Amino acid sequence: MITIRLSRGGAKKRPFYHIVVTDSRKRRDSGYIERLGYYNPNARGQEVGLHMDADRIEHWLKEGARPTETAAKLIKAFRKQAD
């Protein structure tokens, strides 16, 4: 099954996440099909905390990709932010 989930990056104690489309059987940080955006929980001031490609997310959702709980919350927050 294809899934939309977070892939962790960044330094120790300073997480940075890529929002990716991948096969659900792969490990969290292994190869992915496509990168859809990023989430920076430590964003301060003018830094962008959440960025996504809305068209590609819609494409993958129509193809049957299932987002994880956290990814679904971020997608919902991004849609609310875009309105």
N, C-alpha and C positions, 0 to 999 in steps of 0.2 A: 504494500500500500504506500502511496505517496503521501507525505506529511509536510506541513509547514511548521517549523520549529526554530528555536533559538540555538545558535552555535556560539559558545563562549570564546572570547578573546580577551585581550588586555593583560595587565600585570596582576601580580598577587595583590589582593585586597582592593583592586581597581577594575571591576568587571566592565566589559564592553561586549555587546552581543550583536551578531549578524542574524538577520531573519532570513532563513534559507528554505528551499524546497529540497527534500531528500527522500530517499527510500527509508521507510520506518525501521528496517532491519539493520541499518548502519549505525555506527557509534555516533555520539553527539557531535564531536568535532571532526569527523572524517569527511571525505569528499561529499559534495552536494551537487544537485542538478543546476540550480540557479540561486543567486543571491537577490533577495527582494528589498532589502533595506537594512537598517541598523537601529539599535536601541542602546542609549547611553544613560544608565540610571544615575550616574554621577555628574550629569550636565549642570553647569552653573552659569548664571548670567546669560550671555548671548549665545552660548553653545546650544546646538540643536540636540534635543534629547531623543527624539523619535523621528525617523524618516523612512518612508516606504514608497514603492512604486505601485500606486493604486491599480493601474491597468493590469499589471502582471499578477497582482494578487487576485483580482477578479478572474483573470484567465485561468489560474491554477485552481481556484475554487470551483469554476465551471468544469474543469477537467476531472474533478473528484478528489482533489487533495484535501486532507483533513487537518486543520490546525490543532495544535496542542492547546491546553487550557490557557497557558500564559500567552501564547501567540494569538489566540482568539481575543483575549482581553486587550492586547496591544493593537490589533486590527480595529477593534471597536473604538478604542480611544483615538486612533488616527482618523477614522471616519468622522468622529464627533469633532475633532480638531479641524478637519478640512471644511466642515460646513460653516 
